[in-house]
């Protein structure tokens, strides 16, 4: 499905609270094709409001950010397994790219 995001002109990245070395090891072990960024200081995680209460980790979340850097859509999970499916995110990203709100 990653290829479908690429074909739609959608860039993907994941952000983890792990150290750079841990993120790199996870990415290598998991065959992840998208950039896996490290945020061990939680600066970005806190800026997006997705720090899990009482823990130094993020809750699962998906953000669609347009070419001007504006968050156009967000989904913040209520549990660690709560994420929208990739098809839903791709459909929303395509709609935003085509000018829909």
Secondary structure by P-SEA (a helix, b strand, c coil): caaaaaaacbbbbbbbcccaaaaaaaaaaaccccbbbbcccaaaaaaaccccccccccccbbbbbcccccccbbbbbccccccccaaaaaaaaaaaaaccc
